[in-house]
Amino acid sequence: MSSQYFGPNDRPPLARWIPLSFQHVFAMFGATILVPLLTGLSPSTALFTAGTGTLIYILCTGAKVPAFLGSSFAFIPALTGIGQQYGIEYALGGAICAGIFYAIVALIVKFAGTKWLDKALPPVVIGSVIIVIGLNLAPTAMQSAMYDGNGQYSLVYFSIAIVTLAIAIIASIFLKGFFNTISILIGLVGGYLFTLIMGCFFPAYKLIDFTAVSEAKWFGLPFLQQAEDGSYFWLAPKFNLVAIVTFIIVSLATICEHLGDTMVTSRVVGRDFYKDPGLHRTLLGDGLATAWAAVWGGPPNTTYGENVGVMAITKVYSVWVIGGAAVFAVLLSFVQKFGAIIQTIPGPVMGGISMLLYGLIASSGLRTIVESGVDYQDKRNLTISSVIMVIGIGGGMLQFAIGQNFTFSLGGVALATLVGILLNLIIPESKGSKEETAFEK
């Protein structure tokens, strides 16, 4: 860490620049590789698109905003849902359209400001949707934590998950400074080592196989996927109406997340990034990075709070440092053995980490509601939250046939978000409401 201040435009000496950049790589690493592992995408591709996406963001913002972009958790339900129903290629196509939608919103924001977003997406809608996103993923976390590959309950798996979870919680609560910002990574490594040691003493419970690591090449193109026959192919995006609509609706929530992240970054750095370079440019950078990632088979990107936390601790706000971290992420993505090691992380270790991460997502929704002063004595707010959460968590589905060969279906987080927006626009506001907008705090 550094006690010396570096502003957004300052370039540290090389001897300090490199370790400061690596620090940001460690901060974003755990969450960035977790999303592709949970959705069936390639971690190496995610590292490549996170690094290159961050460089795109830096270019769009005129190198004025120190923000690292990594894999977005908010899109996990859409990635898994569309992937299971139509194929992951259609999910990638939907993500491209979400990125284009970001660019359209950026254009509107440039000329109309953000008041229309406050009207369509107040804290009661945003917070409830974020809660739904987190709780919607809870069954996936518990499935990985408790059940083996055959779908049978395993006490061994659950023990590994609990140990992993405990390590991550201890690191998050008791460690200080930089180590606190990489608590997820510490939990992953701790759970992995525990599984490895357990497999050495009890061969029947050996869950980590390094065969793929030994067979992997040292270097390769991260955006090419390997087929069962050993050949490589590009996971080309495909498009259909359901995937496009689903991802665009989910992106309404992630756009609000972007606004909040940009505001937090502004406060940490001490500059108003809403005005310079302008919110329209940060939105454009985020959207283009998301579309770029999907083109190469990576998950959608978002600005990372973990890296904002590192900046708050170190007082180093240099865009050069963030750019250096992006370059390191890209270089790591080309090391195939590194990607193969990531693929050996056992399911229960991922389950243990997910128990914490998904809960944190839901809790951040609660935090949005509390900090924005949402009044639940107001029946309007109570109604909107209740309907959003029941539809989103209960598996609500809007489905109907279009012609003879196509069925449109919209469910889960996307449907809950759409219904929440409609209810907020239709139900009259109570007189004397003093609720803050999500972006006034």
C-alpha positions as CSV (number, residue, x, y, z in Angstrom):
1,M,0.0,0.0,0.0
2,S,1.0,3.6,-0.3
3,S,0.7,6.6,1.9
4,Q,1.4,9.0,-1.0
5,Y,-1.5,10.6,-2.9
6,F,-1.8,10.0,-6.6
7,G,-4.6,11.8,-8.5
8,P,-6.5,10.4,-11.5
9,N,-4.0,11.9,-13.9
10,D,-0.8,11.1,-11.9
11,R,1.5,8.3,-13.1
12,P,3.4,6.7,-10.2
13,P,7.1,5.6,-10.6
14,L,7.4,2.2,-12.3
15,A,8.6,0.6,-9.1
16,R,5.4,1.5,-7.3
17,W,3.1,1.4,-10.4
18,I,3.5,-2.3,-10.9
19,P,2.6,-3.5,-7.3
20,L,-0.2,-0.9,-7.1
21,S,-1.7,-2.3,-10.3
22,F,-1.3,-5.9,-9.1
23,Q,-3.1,-5.0,-6.0
24,H,-6.2,-4.1,-8.1
25,V,-5.9,-7.4,-10.0
26,F,-6.1,-9.3,-6.7
27,A,-9.1,-7.1,-5.6
28,M,-11.2,-7.9,-8.7
29,F,-9.9,-11.4,-9.4
30,G,-12.2,-13.5,-7.1
31,A,-15.5,-12.0,-8.3
32,T,-14.5,-11.7,-11.9
33,I,-13.7,-15.4,-12.3
34,L,-16.6,-16.5,-10.1
35,V,-19.3,-15.3,-12.6
36,P,-18.1,-17.4,-15.5
37,L,-17.6,-20.4,-13.3
38,L,-21.2,-20.1,-12.1
39,T,-22.6,-19.6,-15.6
40,G,-20.5,-22.0,-17.7
41,L,-18.4,-19.4,-19.4
42,S,-14.6,-19.4,-19.5
43,P,-12.7,-17.6,-16.7
44,S,-9.8,-16.8,-19.1
45,T,-12.2,-15.1,-21.4
46,A,-13.7,-13.2,-18.5
47,L,-10.2,-11.9,-17.5
48,F,-9.5,-10.9,-21.1
49,T,-12.8,-9.1,-21.5
50,A,-12.6,-7.4,-18.1
51,G,-9.1,-6.1,-18.9
52,T,-9.9,-5.0,-22.4
53,G,-13.3,-3.7,-21.3
54,T,-11.6,-1.5,-18.7
55,L,-9.3,-0.1,-21.3
56,I,-12.4,0.7,-23.5
57,Y,-14.0,2.4,-20.4
58,I,-10.8,4.5,-19.9
59,L,-10.8,5.5,-23.5
60,C,-14.5,6.5,-23.4
61,T,-14.1,8.6,-20.3
62,G,-11.0,10.4,-21.6
63,A,-8.8,8.7,-18.9
64,K,-10.5,10.8,-16.2
65,V,-12.3,8.1,-14.1
66,P,-10.3,5.4,-12.2
67,A,-12.7,2.5,-12.4
68,F,-12.1,-1.2,-13.1
69,L,-14.7,-3.2,-14.9
70,G,-15.3,-6.9,-14.1
71,S,-17.9,-9.6,-14.4
72,S,-21.4,-8.5,-13.3
73,F,-23.3,-10.6,-10.8
74,A,-26.6,-8.9,-11.6
75,F,-26.8,-10.7,-15.0
76,I,-26.2,-14.2,-13.6
77,P,-29.9,-15.2,-13.5
78,A,-30.3,-14.0,-17.1
79,L,-27.2,-15.8,-18.3
80,T,-28.2,-19.1,-16.6
81,G,-31.9,-18.8,-17.5
82,I,-31.5,-17.9,-21.2
83,G,-28.5,-20.3,-21.4
84,Q,-30.5,-23.3,-20.2
85,Q,-33.6,-22.5,-22.3
86,Y,-32.0,-21.5,-25.6
87,G,-28.2,-21.8,-25.3
88,I,-25.5,-19.6,-23.9
89,E,-24.9,-18.1,-27.4
90,Y,-28.3,-16.4,-27.1
91,A,-27.5,-15.1,-23.7
92,L,-24.4,-13.5,-25.2
93,G,-26.5,-11.9,-27.9
94,G,-28.8,-10.5,-25.2
95,A,-25.8,-9.1,-23.4
96,I,-24.7,-7.3,-26.6
97,C,-28.1,-5.7,-26.9
98,A,-27.9,-4.7,-23.2
99,G,-24.6,-2.9,-24.0
100,I,-26.2,-1.1,-26.9
101,F,-29.1,-0.1,-24.7
102,Y,-26.6,1.4,-22.3
103,A,-25.3,3.5,-25.2
104,I,-28.9,4.7,-26.0
105,V,-29.5,5.6,-22.3
106,A,-26.1,7.5,-22.4
107,L,-27.4,9.5,-25.3
108,I,-30.6,10.3,-23.5
109,V,-28.8,11.3,-20.3
110,K,-26.5,13.6,-22.3
111,F,-29.5,15.6,-23.5
112,A,-32.2,15.0,-20.8
113,G,-30.3,14.4,-17.5
114,T,-31.2,11.7,-14.9
115,K,-34.6,12.9,-13.6
116,W,-36.5,10.5,-15.8
117,L,-34.5,7.6,-14.3
118,D,-35.4,8.8,-10.8
119,K,-39.1,8.6,-11.9
120,A,-39.0,5.2,-13.5
121,L,-36.6,3.6,-11.0
122,P,-37.0,5.0,-7.5
123,P,-35.2,3.3,-4.5
124,V,-38.2,1.1,-3.7
125,V,-38.0,-0.5,-7.1
126,I,-34.2,-0.7,-7.3
127,G,-33.7,-2.1,-3.8
128,S,-36.5,-4.7,-4.3
129,V,-35.0,-5.8,-7.6
130,I,-31.5,-6.2,-6.1
131,I,-32.9,-8.3,-3.3
132,V,-34.6,-10.5,-5.9
133,I,-31.4,-10.9,-7.8
134,G,-29.5,-12.1,-4.7
135,L,-32.3,-14.4,-3.4
136,N,-33.0,-15.8,-6.8
137,L,-29.4,-17.2,-6.8
138,A,-29.7,-18.7,-3.3
139,P,-30.8,-22.1,-4.4
140,T,-27.9,-22.3,-6.9
141,A,-25.5,-21.6,-4.0
142,M,-27.0,-24.3,-1.8
143,Q,-27.1,-26.8,-4.6
144,S,-23.3,-26.4,-5.2
145,A,-22.7,-26.5,-1.4
146,M,-24.6,-29.7,-0.6
147,Y,-25.0,-31.9,-3.6
148,D,-22.4,-33.9,-5.6
149,G,-22.3,-34.4,-9.3
150,N,-24.9,-37.2,-9.1
151,G,-27.4,-35.0,-7.3
152,Q,-26.9,-36.8,-4.0
153,Y,-26.6,-34.9,-0.7
154,S,-23.0,-35.0,0.6
155,L,-21.9,-34.1,4.1
156,V,-18.4,-33.8,2.8
157,Y,-19.4,-31.2,0.2
158,F,-21.3,-29.3,2.8
159,S,-18.3,-29.4,5.2
160,I,-16.1,-27.9,2.5
161,A,-18.6,-25.2,1.7
162,I,-18.9,-24.3,5.4
163,V,-15.1,-24.1,5.9
164,T,-14.8,-21.9,2.7
165,L,-17.6,-19.7,4.0
166,A,-16.0,-19.4,7.4
167,I,-12.6,-18.4,6.0
168,A,-14.2,-15.7,3.8
169,I,-16.3,-14.3,6.7
170,I,-13.3,-14.2,9.0
171,A,-11.2,-12.5,6.3
172,S,-14.0,-10.0,5.6
173,I,-14.6,-9.1,9.3
174,F,-11.3,-9.4,11.0
175,L,-8.6,-8.6,8.4
176,K,-7.7,-5.0,7.8
177,G,-6.5,-2.9,4.9
178,F,-5.8,-4.5,1.6
179,F,-6.4,-8.1,2.8
180,N,-10.0,-7.1,3.7
181,T,-10.6,-6.1,0.1
182,I,-9.6,-9.6,-1.2
183,S,-11.6,-11.6,1.4
184,I,-13.5,-13.4,-1.3
185,L,-10.2,-14.5,-2.9
186,I,-8.8,-15.6,0.5
187,G,-11.9,-17.7,1.0
188,L,-11.5,-19.3,-2.4
189,V,-7.9,-20.1,-1.8
190,G,-8.6,-21.3,1.8
191,G,-11.4,-23.6,0.7
192,Y,-9.3,-24.9,-2.2
193,L,-6.4,-25.8,0.1
194,F,-8.7,-27.4,2.6
195,T,-10.2,-29.6,-0.1
196,L,-6.7,-30.4,-1.4
197,I,-5.4,-31.5,2.1
198,M,-8.6,-33.5,2.8
199,G,-8.1,-35.4,-0.5
200,C,-4.5,-36.3,0.5
201,F,-5.6,-37.8,3.8
202,F,-8.9,-39.3,2.5
203,P,-8.4,-40.4,-1.2
204,A,-12.1,-41.3,-1.4
205,Y,-12.9,-37.5,-1.1
206,K,-10.3,-36.3,-3.6
207,L,-12.2,-33.7,-5.6
208,I,-9.4,-31.9,-7.4
209,D,-7.9,-33.4,-10.5
210,F,-4.8,-31.7,-12.1
211,T,-4.9,-33.7,-15.3
212,A,-6.4,-30.8,-17.3
213,V,-3.7,-28.5,-15.9
214,S,-0.9,-30.8,-17.0
215,E,-2.5,-31.2,-20.5
216,A,-3.1,-27.5,-21.0
217,K,-0.8,-25.4,-23.1
218,W,1.2,-22.7,-21.4
219,F,-0.2,-20.0,-23.8
220,G,-3.3,-19.7,-26.0
221,L,-6.0,-17.4,-27.1
222,P,-8.5,-16.8,-24.2
223,F,-11.5,-16.1,-26.4
224,L,-11.4,-19.5,-28.1
225,Q,-13.3,-22.4,-26.5
226,Q,-12.1,-26.0,-26.5
227,A,-14.5,-28.7,-27.8
228,E,-14.6,-32.3,-26.6
229,D,-12.5,-33.4,-29.6
230,G,-9.7,-31.0,-28.7
231,S,-10.5,-28.4,-31.4
232,Y,-11.1,-24.8,-30.7
233,F,-14.0,-22.6,-31.7
234,W,-15.3,-19.1,-31.2
235,L,-18.5,-18.9,-29.1
236,A,-20.4,-16.7,-31.6
237,P,-23.4,-14.8,-30.1
238,K,-26.9,-15.5,-31.4
239,F,-30.0,-13.4,-31.1
240,N,-33.7,-13.9,-30.3
241,L,-36.4,-11.6,-28.9
242,V,-36.7,-13.3,-25.5
243,A,-33.0,-13.0,-24.7
244,I,-32.9,-9.4,-25.9
245,V,-35.9,-8.2,-23.9
246,T,-34.7,-10.1,-20.8
247,F,-31.2,-8.6,-20.8
248,I,-32.5,-5.1,-21.6
249,I,-34.9,-5.2,-18.7
250,V,-32.2,-6.5,-16.3
251,S,-29.9,-3.7,-17.5
252,L,-32.3,-1.1,-16.1
253,A,-31.2,-2.3,-12.6
254,T,-27.5,-2.4,-13.6
255,I,-27.7,1.1,-15.0
256,C,-28.8,2.3,-11.6
257,E,-26.0,0.3,-10.1
258,H,-23.6,2.1,-12.4
259,L,-25.0,5.5,-11.3
260,G,-24.5,4.6,-7.7
261,D,-20.9,3.3,-8.3
262,T,-20.0,6.4,-10.2
263,M,-21.3,8.6,-7.4
264,V,-19.3,6.6,-4.8
265,T,-16.2,6.8,-6.9
266,S,-16.7,10.6,-7.2
267,R,-16.9,10.9,-3.4
268,V,-13.8,8.7,-2.8
269,V,-11.7,10.6,-5.4
270,G,-13.1,14.0,-4.6
271,R,-14.2,14.9,-8.1
272,D,-17.6,15.1,-9.7
273,F,-17.5,12.5,-12.5
274,Y,-21.2,13.2,-13.2
275,K,-20.1,16.5,-14.7
276,D,-16.5,15.7,-15.9
277,P,-16.2,13.6,-18.0
278,G,-20.0,13.3,-17.7
279,L,-22.4,10.5,-16.8
280,H,-23.2,9.9,-20.4
281,R,-19.5,9.0,-21.1
282,T,-19.2,6.6,-18.1
283,L,-22.5,4.9,-19.2
284,L,-21.2,4.6,-22.7
285,G,-17.9,3.1,-21.5
286,D,-19.8,0.6,-19.4
287,G,-22.1,-0.3,-22.2
288,L,-19.5,-0.7,-24.9
289,A,-17.4,-2.9,-22.4
290,T,-20.4,-5.1,-21.9
291,A,-21.1,-5.5,-25.6
292,W,-17.4,-6.1,-26.3
293,A,-17.3,-8.8,-23.6
294,A,-20.2,-10.7,-25.0
295,V,-18.8,-10.6,-28.6
296,W,-15.8,-12.6,-27.3
297,G,-17.8,-15.0,-25.1
298,G,-17.4,-13.2,-21.8
299,P,-20.0,-12.2,-19.2
300,P,-21.3,-8.6,-19.1
301,N,-19.1,-6.1,-17.3
302,T,-19.8,-3.6,-14.5
303,T,-17.8,-1.1,-12.5
304,Y,-16.3,-2.8,-9.4
305,G,-16.8,-1.6,-5.8
306,E,-13.9,-3.8,-4.7
307,N,-11.4,-1.6,-6.6
308,V,-13.0,1.6,-5.3
309,G,-12.4,0.2,-1.8
310,V,-8.7,-0.3,-2.7
311,M,-8.5,3.3,-3.8
312,A,-10.2,4.5,-0.6
313,I,-7.6,2.7,1.5
314,T,-4.5,3.5,-0.5
315,K,-5.4,7.1,-1.6
316,V,-4.1,6.2,-5.0
317,Y,-6.7,7.3,-7.6
318,S,-4.4,7.0,-10.7
319,V,-6.0,6.0,-14.0
320,W,-2.6,4.8,-14.9
321,V,-2.7,2.2,-12.1
322,I,-6.1,1.0,-13.1
323,G,-4.9,0.7,-16.7
324,G,-1.9,-1.2,-15.6
325,A,-4.2,-3.7,-13.7
326,A,-6.3,-4.0,-16.9
327,V,-3.1,-4.9,-18.9
328,F,-2.1,-7.5,-16.3
329,A,-5.6,-9.1,-16.4
330,V,-5.3,-9.4,-20.2
331,L,-1.8,-11.0,-20.0
332,L,-3.0,-13.5,-17.4
333,S,-5.9,-14.5,-19.7
334,F,-3.4,-15.8,-22.3
335,V,-1.8,-18.3,-19.8
336,Q,-3.9,-21.4,-20.4
337,K,-2.4,-23.3,-17.5
338,F,-3.6,-20.5,-15.2
339,G,-7.1,-20.9,-16.7
340,A,-7.0,-24.6,-16.2
341,I,-6.1,-24.3,-12.5
342,I,-9.1,-22.0,-12.1
343,Q,-11.3,-24.7,-13.6
344,T,-10.2,-27.2,-11.0
345,I,-11.9,-25.2,-8.2
346,P,-14.4,-27.7,-6.6
347,G,-18.1,-27.1,-6.7
348,P,-18.6,-27.0,-2.9
349,V,-15.8,-24.3,-2.6
350,M,-17.8,-22.2,-5.1
351,G,-21.0,-23.0,-3.2
352,G,-19.4,-21.7,0.1
353,I,-18.3,-18.5,-1.5
354,S,-21.7,-18.1,-3.2
355,M,-23.5,-18.4,0.1
356,L,-21.8,-15.1,1.1
357,L,-21.8,-13.3,-2.2
358,Y,-25.4,-13.9,-3.1
359,G,-26.4,-12.8,0.4
360,L,-24.3,-9.7,0.0
361,I,-26.2,-8.9,-3.2
362,A,-29.6,-9.2,-1.4
363,S,-28.3,-7.2,1.6
364,S,-27.1,-4.4,-0.7
365,G,-30.7,-4.1,-1.9
366,L,-31.8,-3.8,1.7
367,R,-29.1,-1.1,2.2
368,T,-30.4,0.8,-0.8
369,I,-33.9,0.8,0.7
370,V,-32.8,1.8,4.1
371,E,-30.3,4.5,3.1
372,S,-32.9,6.1,0.7
373,G,-35.5,6.3,3.5
374,V,-38.2,4.2,1.9
375,D,-41.3,4.4,4.1
376,Y,-43.0,1.0,4.4
377,Q,-45.8,2.5,6.4
378,D,-46.8,3.8,3.0
379,K,-49.0,1.1,1.4
380,R,-47.7,2.2,-2.1
381,N,-44.1,1.2,-1.3
382,L,-45.2,-1.9,0.5
383,T,-47.3,-3.0,-2.5
384,I,-44.5,-2.4,-5.0
385,S,-41.9,-4.3,-3.0
386,S,-44.2,-7.2,-2.2
387,V,-45.2,-7.8,-5.8
388,I,-41.6,-7.5,-7.1
389,M,-40.3,-10.0,-4.6
390,V,-43.1,-12.6,-5.0
391,I,-42.9,-12.5,-8.8
392,G,-39.1,-12.5,-8.8
393,I,-38.4,-15.2,-6.2
394,G,-41.6,-17.2,-6.8
395,G,-40.8,-17.9,-10.4
396,G,-43.4,-15.7,-12.1
397,M,-43.6,-16.1,-15.8
398,L,-45.2,-14.3,-18.7
399,Q,-45.5,-16.6,-21.6
400,F,-47.4,-16.7,-24.9
401,A,-47.1,-18.1,-28.4
402,I,-46.1,-15.9,-31.4
403,G,-47.0,-17.7,-34.5
404,Q,-46.5,-21.5,-34.7
405,N,-42.8,-21.8,-34.1
406,F,-42.0,-19.2,-31.4
407,T,-43.0,-18.8,-27.8
408,F,-42.2,-15.6,-25.9
409,S,-41.5,-16.0,-22.2
410,L,-40.3,-13.4,-19.7
411,G,-39.8,-14.4,-16.1
412,G,-37.7,-14.0,-12.9
413,V,-35.8,-10.9,-12.4
414,A,-36.7,-9.4,-15.7
415,L,-40.5,-9.7,-15.2
416,A,-40.2,-8.5,-11.6
417,T,-38.3,-5.4,-12.8
418,L,-40.9,-4.7,-15.5
419,V,-43.8,-5.1,-13.2
420,G,-42.1,-2.9,-10.5
421,I,-41.6,-0.1,-13.0
422,L,-45.2,-0.3,-14.2
423,L,-46.6,-0.3,-10.6
424,N,-44.4,2.6,-9.7
425,L,-45.7,4.6,-12.7
426,I,-49.4,3.6,-12.2
427,I,-49.9,3.8,-8.5
428,P,-50.4,7.4,-7.3
429,E,-47.7,8.7,-4.9
430,S,-48.8,9.4,-1.4
431,K,-49.0,13.1,-0.4
432,G,-46.1,14.3,1.7
433,S,-43.7,11.6,0.7
434,K,-40.1,12.6,1.6
435,E,-38.3,9.6,0.1
436,E,-35.0,10.4,-1.5
437,T,-34.1,9.3,-4.9
438,A,-31.4,6.7,-5.3
439,F,-29.0,9.4,-6.7
440,E,-29.6,12.2,-4.2
441,K,-27.6,10.7,-1.4
